[in-house]
Amino acid sequence: MGLTMAARAALLARLSRKEAPTANTTAGRDFATLPAAREMALVRAGAETMEIPNPFFRAHEGIAGGHSIIGNRELINFSSYNYLGLNGDVRVAEAAKSAIDRHGISASASRIASGERPVHAALEAALAANYNAEAALCFVSGHATNVTVIGHLLGPRDLIVHDALVHNSGAEGVRLSGAKRIAFAHNDWAAAERELATNRKRHTRALIVIEGHYSMDGDMPDLARFVEMAKKYDAWLMVDEAHSIGVLGATGRGVFEQQGVDPSGVDIWMGTLSKTLSGCGGYIAGSSVLIDVLKHSAPGFVYSVGMAPALAAASLASLQIMRDEPWRVIRLQENARAFRDGARNSGFDVGPSAGLGIVPIILGSSVKAGRVSATLFEAGVNVQPILFPVVPEGSARLRFFMSSEHTAEDIATTLAALSAACG
């Protein structure tokens, strides 16, 4: 947390005294003995000692977009994935309400059993069309999409080479698969190729996993390099578009549109519905054979309830609006560039952000990030700190998720407040 070794030791000693088990406590049944519980207790104790308020789990009392209501107070909001302002759009809400009127709230079963609704097929066809793919399949959770798809397609005789900063869901899917796992330095395609050259021949199948828009740094991979690499080494290429769709490209279609790359070079397109597309869940787009295999055998699809029809309808409506109103994508990108460039000109470290949807302000210590976040909150700006151990100590940051709904005044006000908080 940015504490000295002495301060950390003092906190640990305090926790040890505070949490000493009673004579009647069985350690094997005490959840407080779990490493995660002790780590969280340490973090809370440190924040309490330094009088840093807890920035997490604040209740938003309305729609969280470019602005939000927290504690009966309106704040400029940078802690929402509502990139294009579609969550709350009346057309999206009406689509969800109509689906409830027609189908009820739940699919009430797995889709393979009796949970299929026409809106599922319509959404999947639209997602496939976004990538010029043959087919697509939706899952009820974005996190579970990566876990079940990677865990199901690969096995112990296979190889997975992935960017060191892939999302936890990708890492968990790799772990589940039992495949040999090699992480390469973030966004270093040459390092990825070296690993494939060294290890590919010893494994039956190989998978390369990258993201289209990395959520911690706001940067992009060199997609064409990875497409070429996948072909050269007879490997599948999987691109996680969770933060790409609606954000990258002239019309929001994703990293392939942003970089002018033929989407057919990617074997597995993955994305989520909970950000630009105003719903909840994940999707895979690719060949009809891939989708058929997943539809009939992926545990996270076959043995899970189908997506709620209202969520599918909301995501379908959002995707249609994204296509019809590209000005939203343009405004988002303009806002992100303006904020990134303004922060950089004010002397802040924005890392490698491409200025498209995500802009980090890297402050160093977790203590500083927590304090600046709290100061900004009091000044009317809601932005979450990203602290150790989510990022290595020394790279703690504030992570600004931009929206097409932010105004030039919002950006100017925030930059001024940020400079005052760090001054």
C-alpha positions as CSV (number, residue, x, y, z in Angstrom):
1,M,0.0,0.0,0.0
2,G,3.0,2.3,-0.1
3,L,3.7,1.8,3.6
4,T,7.2,1.5,5.0
5,M,8.3,-2.0,6.1
6,A,8.1,-0.8,9.7
7,A,4.5,0.5,9.3
8,R,3.5,-2.7,7.5
9,A,5.0,-4.8,10.3
10,A,3.1,-2.7,12.9
11,L,-0.2,-3.2,11.1
12,L,0.4,-6.9,10.9
13,A,1.2,-7.1,14.6
14,R,-2.0,-5.1,15.3
15,L,-4.1,-7.5,13.2
16,S,-2.5,-10.5,14.8
17,R,-3.6,-9.2,18.2
18,K,-7.0,-8.3,17.0
19,E,-7.7,-11.5,15.2
20,A,-6.2,-14.0,17.6
21,P,-8.5,-17.1,17.6
22,T,-10.4,-17.9,20.9
23,A,-9.9,-21.2,22.6
24,N,-13.1,-22.5,21.1
25,T,-12.2,-21.5,17.5
26,T,-11.3,-24.3,15.0
27,A,-8.8,-22.7,12.6
28,G,-9.8,-25.0,9.8
29,R,-13.3,-23.6,9.8
30,D,-12.4,-20.0,10.4
31,F,-12.7,-18.0,7.2
32,A,-10.7,-15.2,8.8
33,T,-7.6,-17.4,8.5
34,L,-7.7,-17.4,4.7
35,P,-4.9,-15.4,3.1
36,A,-7.3,-13.2,1.2
37,A,-9.1,-12.3,4.5
38,R,-5.9,-11.3,6.2
39,E,-4.8,-9.2,3.2
40,M,-8.1,-7.4,3.1
41,A,-7.9,-6.8,6.9
42,L,-4.4,-5.3,6.4
43,V,-5.6,-3.0,3.6
44,R,-8.6,-1.8,5.7
45,A,-6.5,-1.3,8.8
46,G,-4.0,0.7,6.7
47,A,-6.7,2.9,5.2
48,E,-8.2,3.5,8.6
49,T,-4.8,4.5,10.0
50,M,-4.3,7.0,7.2
51,E,-7.9,8.2,7.3
52,I,-8.6,7.2,3.7
53,P,-12.3,6.5,3.1
54,N,-13.3,3.2,1.4
55,P,-13.9,4.1,-2.3
56,F,-15.5,0.8,-3.2
57,F,-19.1,-0.3,-3.4
58,R,-20.6,3.2,-3.3
59,A,-24.3,3.1,-4.3
60,H,-25.3,4.9,-7.5
61,E,-28.8,6.1,-7.0
62,G,-29.7,6.4,-10.7
63,I,-28.2,5.7,-14.1
64,A,-24.4,5.7,-14.0
65,G,-23.2,7.5,-17.1
66,G,-21.1,10.6,-17.6
67,H,-22.7,11.9,-14.4
68,S,-24.1,9.9,-11.5
69,I,-25.9,10.4,-8.2
70,I,-24.1,9.1,-5.1
71,G,-25.3,10.0,-1.6
72,N,-27.9,12.4,-3.0
73,R,-25.1,14.4,-4.8
74,E,-24.4,14.6,-8.5
75,L,-20.8,13.9,-9.5
76,I,-18.9,13.8,-12.8
77,N,-18.5,10.0,-13.2
78,F,-15.5,8.2,-14.6
79,S,-16.3,4.8,-13.0
80,S,-18.7,3.4,-15.5
81,Y,-18.3,1.3,-18.7
82,N,-21.3,3.1,-20.2
83,Y,-19.1,4.3,-23.0
84,L,-21.7,5.5,-25.5
85,G,-24.4,6.5,-23.0
86,L,-26.7,3.7,-24.2
87,N,-27.5,2.3,-20.7
88,G,-30.5,4.6,-20.0
89,D,-31.3,5.3,-23.6
90,V,-35.1,5.2,-23.9
91,R,-34.9,2.9,-26.9
92,V,-32.8,0.4,-25.1
93,A,-35.1,0.5,-22.1
94,E,-38.2,0.0,-24.3
95,A,-36.6,-3.0,-26.0
96,A,-35.9,-4.6,-22.6
97,K,-39.5,-3.9,-21.4
98,S,-41.0,-5.4,-24.6
99,A,-38.9,-8.5,-24.1
100,I,-40.2,-8.8,-20.5
101,D,-43.8,-8.4,-21.7
102,R,-43.3,-11.1,-24.3
103,H,-41.0,-13.6,-22.6
104,G,-41.0,-12.8,-18.9
105,I,-37.8,-12.0,-17.0
106,S,-35.9,-15.2,-17.0
107,A,-35.1,-17.8,-19.7
108,S,-35.9,-20.3,-16.9
109,A,-33.6,-23.0,-18.2
110,S,-30.5,-23.6,-20.2
111,R,-31.0,-22.8,-23.8
112,I,-30.2,-26.3,-24.9
113,A,-33.1,-27.6,-22.7
114,S,-35.9,-25.1,-23.0
115,G,-34.4,-21.6,-22.7
116,E,-34.1,-20.5,-26.3
117,R,-35.9,-17.3,-27.3
118,P,-35.9,-15.6,-30.8
119,V,-34.0,-12.6,-29.4
120,H,-31.0,-14.8,-28.6
121,A,-30.6,-15.7,-32.2
122,A,-31.2,-12.2,-33.4
123,L,-28.5,-10.8,-31.0
124,E,-26.0,-13.5,-32.0
125,A,-26.6,-12.9,-35.7
126,A,-25.9,-9.2,-35.2
127,L,-22.7,-9.9,-33.2
128,A,-21.5,-12.3,-35.9
129,A,-22.1,-9.6,-38.5
130,N,-20.1,-7.1,-36.5
131,Y,-17.0,-9.3,-37.1
132,N,-18.0,-10.6,-40.5
133,A,-18.0,-14.0,-38.8
134,E,-20.1,-17.1,-39.6
135,A,-21.8,-17.3,-36.2
136,A,-21.8,-16.2,-32.6
137,L,-22.9,-17.5,-29.2
138,C,-23.9,-15.6,-26.0
139,F,-23.2,-16.6,-22.4
140,V,-24.7,-15.2,-19.2
141,S,-21.4,-13.9,-17.8
142,G,-18.5,-12.2,-19.5
143,H,-16.0,-13.7,-16.9
144,A,-17.5,-17.2,-17.4
145,T,-17.2,-16.8,-21.2
146,N,-13.4,-16.7,-21.0
147,V,-13.2,-19.3,-18.3
148,T,-15.4,-21.9,-20.0
149,V,-14.3,-21.4,-23.6
150,I,-10.5,-21.4,-22.9
151,G,-10.9,-24.1,-20.3
152,H,-12.9,-26.3,-22.7
153,L,-11.0,-25.9,-26.0
154,L,-7.5,-26.5,-24.6
155,G,-6.1,-29.3,-22.5
156,P,-2.9,-30.5,-20.8
157,R,-1.1,-31.4,-24.1
158,D,-1.7,-27.8,-25.4
159,L,0.0,-24.4,-25.2
160,I,-1.4,-21.1,-24.3
161,V,0.7,-17.9,-24.9
162,H,-0.9,-14.8,-23.5
163,D,-0.3,-11.1,-22.8
164,A,0.8,-10.6,-19.2
165,L,-2.1,-8.2,-18.7
166,V,-5.0,-10.3,-19.9
167,H,-8.0,-10.2,-17.7
168,N,-8.4,-12.5,-14.7
169,S,-11.1,-14.4,-16.6
170,G,-8.6,-15.3,-19.3
171,A,-6.0,-16.4,-16.8
172,E,-8.6,-18.5,-14.9
173,G,-9.6,-20.2,-18.2
174,V,-6.0,-21.0,-18.9
175,R,-5.6,-22.5,-15.4
176,L,-8.7,-24.6,-15.8
177,S,-7.5,-26.0,-19.2
178,G,-4.3,-27.4,-17.7
179,A,-2.4,-26.3,-20.8
180,K,1.2,-25.1,-20.6
181,R,0.9,-21.4,-19.8
182,I,3.4,-18.8,-21.0
183,A,2.8,-15.1,-20.3
184,F,4.8,-12.6,-22.5
185,A,5.6,-9.0,-21.6
186,H,2.7,-6.7,-22.2
187,N,2.1,-5.8,-25.8
188,D,5.5,-7.3,-26.9
189,W,4.6,-9.3,-30.0
190,A,8.2,-10.2,-30.6
191,A,8.4,-11.8,-27.1
192,A,5.2,-13.7,-27.9
193,E,6.7,-15.0,-31.2
194,R,9.9,-16.1,-29.4
195,E,7.8,-18.2,-27.0
196,L,5.9,-19.8,-29.9
197,A,9.1,-20.5,-31.8
198,T,10.6,-22.2,-28.8
199,N,7.6,-24.2,-27.5
200,R,5.0,-24.7,-30.3
201,K,6.3,-28.0,-31.7
202,R,6.0,-29.7,-28.3
203,H,2.3,-29.2,-28.0
204,T,-0.8,-30.5,-29.9
205,R,-2.7,-27.2,-30.1
206,A,-1.7,-23.6,-29.4
207,L,-3.7,-20.5,-28.5
208,I,-2.6,-16.9,-28.4
209,V,-4.7,-14.7,-26.1
210,I,-4.7,-10.9,-26.3
211,E,-7.1,-8.0,-25.7
212,G,-8.3,-5.4,-28.2
213,H,-8.2,-2.5,-25.6
214,Y,-6.4,-3.2,-22.3
215,S,-8.4,-1.9,-19.4
216,M,-5.5,-1.0,-17.1
217,D,-3.4,1.0,-19.6
218,G,-5.9,1.9,-22.3
219,D,-3.6,0.7,-25.1
220,M,-3.9,-1.7,-28.0
221,P,-2.0,-4.6,-29.5
222,D,-0.5,-4.7,-33.0
223,L,-3.3,-6.9,-34.3
224,A,-1.8,-7.6,-37.7
225,R,1.4,-8.9,-36.1
226,F,-0.6,-11.4,-34.0
227,V,-2.7,-12.5,-37.0
228,E,0.5,-13.2,-39.0
229,M,2.0,-15.0,-36.0
230,A,-1.0,-17.3,-35.5
231,K,-0.9,-18.4,-39.1
232,K,2.9,-19.0,-39.0
233,Y,2.8,-21.2,-35.9
234,D,-0.5,-23.0,-36.6
235,A,-2.1,-21.4,-33.5
236,W,-5.6,-20.1,-32.8
237,L,-5.8,-16.3,-32.0
238,M,-8.3,-15.1,-29.4
239,V,-9.0,-11.4,-29.0
240,D,-10.9,-10.2,-25.9
241,E,-13.0,-7.2,-27.0
242,A,-14.6,-6.4,-23.7
243,H,-13.4,-2.8,-23.8
244,S,-13.1,-2.5,-27.6
245,I,-16.6,-2.8,-29.0
246,G,-18.2,0.6,-29.1
247,V,-14.8,2.2,-28.3
248,L,-12.4,1.4,-31.1
249,G,-12.8,2.0,-34.8
250,A,-14.7,4.8,-36.7
251,T,-18.0,3.1,-36.0
252,G,-17.1,1.2,-32.8
253,R,-16.7,-2.2,-34.4
254,G,-13.5,-2.9,-32.5
255,V,-9.8,-3.2,-32.8
256,F,-9.9,-4.7,-36.3
257,E,-11.7,-1.6,-37.6
258,Q,-9.4,0.7,-35.7
259,Q,-6.3,-0.8,-37.3
260,G,-7.7,-1.8,-40.7
261,V,-7.2,-5.5,-40.2
262,D,-9.4,-8.2,-41.8
263,P,-11.4,-9.7,-38.9
264,S,-11.3,-13.2,-40.5
265,G,-7.7,-13.5,-39.3
266,V,-8.9,-13.8,-35.7
267,D,-10.2,-17.3,-34.8
268,I,-12.0,-16.4,-31.6
269,W,-13.6,-13.0,-31.0
270,M,-14.7,-12.6,-27.4
271,G,-16.5,-9.7,-25.9
272,T,-18.9,-8.6,-23.2
273,L,-22.4,-7.2,-23.3
274,S,-22.2,-5.2,-20.0
275,K,-20.3,-2.2,-21.2
276,T,-21.2,-0.4,-24.5
277,L,-24.0,-2.9,-25.1
278,S,-26.0,-2.1,-21.9
279,G,-26.7,-5.7,-20.9
280,C,-24.9,-8.5,-19.0
281,G,-23.0,-11.5,-20.3
282,G,-20.4,-12.4,-22.9
283,Y,-20.1,-13.6,-26.5
284,I,-17.9,-15.6,-28.8
285,A,-17.9,-15.0,-32.6
286,G,-16.1,-17.1,-35.1
287,S,-16.6,-20.0,-37.4
288,S,-19.8,-22.0,-37.5
289,V,-17.8,-25.1,-36.4
290,L,-16.4,-23.4,-33.4
291,I,-19.8,-22.1,-32.3
292,D,-21.5,-25.4,-32.9
293,V,-18.9,-27.1,-30.7
294,L,-19.4,-24.6,-27.9
295,K,-23.2,-24.6,-28.2
296,H,-23.3,-28.3,-27.6
297,S,-20.4,-29.0,-25.3
298,A,-19.1,-25.9,-23.4
299,P,-20.0,-26.4,-19.7
300,G,-20.6,-22.7,-19.1
301,F,-23.3,-22.7,-21.8
302,V,-24.8,-26.2,-21.7
303,Y,-25.2,-26.3,-18.0
304,S,-26.1,-22.7,-17.4
305,V,-29.4,-20.9,-17.6
306,G,-29.9,-19.0,-20.8
307,M,-29.4,-15.2,-20.9
308,A,-32.4,-13.2,-19.7
309,P,-34.4,-12.2,-22.8
310,A,-34.6,-8.6,-21.6
311,L,-30.8,-8.4,-21.4
312,A,-30.4,-9.9,-24.9
313,A,-33.0,-7.3,-26.2
314,A,-31.2,-4.4,-24.6
315,S,-27.8,-5.5,-26.0
316,L,-29.3,-5.9,-29.5
317,A,-30.9,-2.5,-29.4
318,S,-27.6,-1.0,-28.2
319,L,-25.7,-2.6,-31.0
320,Q,-28.2,-1.3,-33.5
321,I,-28.0,2.3,-32.1
322,M,-24.1,2.1,-32.1
323,R,-24.2,1.3,-35.8
324,D,-26.8,3.9,-36.7
325,E,-25.3,6.7,-34.6
326,P,-21.5,6.7,-35.1
327,W,-21.3,10.2,-33.7
328,R,-21.4,8.6,-30.3
329,V,-18.1,6.8,-31.0
330,I,-16.5,9.9,-32.4
331,R,-17.5,12.0,-29.4
332,L,-16.2,9.3,-27.0
333,Q,-12.8,9.3,-28.8
334,E,-12.6,13.1,-28.9
335,N,-13.3,13.2,-25.1
336,A,-10.7,10.5,-24.3
337,R,-8.1,12.3,-26.4
338,A,-8.9,15.7,-24.9
339,F,-8.6,14.3,-21.3
340,R,-5.5,12.3,-22.1
341,D,-3.7,15.2,-23.8
342,G,-4.8,17.7,-21.1
343,A,-3.6,15.4,-18.3
344,R,-0.3,14.8,-20.1
345,N,0.2,18.6,-20.6
346,S,-0.4,19.1,-16.9
347,G,2.5,16.8,-16.1
348,F,0.6,13.6,-15.3
349,D,1.7,10.1,-16.3
350,V,-1.0,8.6,-18.6
351,G,1.1,5.6,-19.5
352,P,0.6,4.2,-23.1
353,S,-3.1,5.2,-23.3
354,A,-4.3,5.4,-26.9
355,G,-6.8,8.1,-25.8
356,L,-9.8,6.1,-27.0
357,G,-11.9,5.1,-24.0
358,I,-9.6,4.5,-21.0
359,V,-7.0,6.9,-19.5
360,P,-5.0,6.0,-16.5
361,I,-3.4,8.6,-14.2
362,I,-0.4,6.7,-12.8
363,L,0.4,8.1,-9.3
364,G,2.8,5.5,-8.0
365,S,1.8,4.5,-4.4
366,S,-1.5,3.0,-3.4
367,V,-1.7,5.5,-0.6
368,K,-1.5,8.5,-2.9
369,A,-4.0,7.0,-5.3
370,G,-6.4,6.4,-2.5
371,R,-6.0,9.9,-1.1
372,V,-6.3,11.6,-4.5
373,S,-9.5,9.6,-5.3
374,A,-11.0,10.7,-2.0
375,T,-10.1,14.3,-2.6
376,L,-11.6,14.2,-6.1
377,F,-14.8,12.6,-4.7
378,E,-15.2,15.5,-2.3
379,A,-14.7,17.9,-5.2
380,G,-17.5,16.2,-7.2
381,V,-15.5,13.7,-9.4
382,N,-16.0,10.0,-9.0
383,V,-13.0,7.9,-10.2
384,Q,-11.8,4.7,-8.7
385,P,-8.2,4.0,-7.6
386,I,-6.5,0.8,-8.8
387,L,-4.3,-0.3,-6.0
388,F,-1.8,-3.0,-5.0
389,P,-2.2,-6.0,-5.5
390,V,-4.4,-5.5,-8.6
391,V,-1.4,-3.6,-10.0
392,P,2.2,-3.8,-8.8
393,E,3.1,-1.4,-6.0
394,G,4.7,1.6,-7.7
395,S,2.1,1.7,-10.5
396,A,-1.1,2.4,-8.6
397,R,-3.4,4.7,-10.5
398,L,-6.7,6.4,-11.0
399,R,-8.5,4.8,-14.0
400,F,-10.7,7.1,-16.0
401,F,-13.4,5.5,-18.1
402,M,-14.6,8.1,-20.6
403,S,-18.0,8.5,-22.0
404,S,-19.6,10.2,-25.0
405,E,-21.8,11.9,-22.5
406,H,-18.9,13.9,-20.9
407,T,-18.8,17.5,-21.9
408,A,-15.8,19.8,-22.4
409,E,-16.7,21.5,-19.2
410,D,-16.6,18.1,-17.4
411,I,-13.2,17.4,-18.7
412,A,-11.8,20.9,-17.8
413,T,-13.3,20.7,-14.3
414,T,-11.9,17.3,-13.7
415,L,-8.4,18.2,-14.9
416,A,-8.4,21.3,-12.6
417,A,-9.6,19.2,-9.7
418,L,-6.9,16.6,-10.4
419,S,-4.2,19.2,-10.5
420,A,-5.4,20.8,-7.2
421,A,-5.6,17.3,-5.5
422,C,-2.0,16.5,-6.5
423,G,-0.6,20.0,-6.1
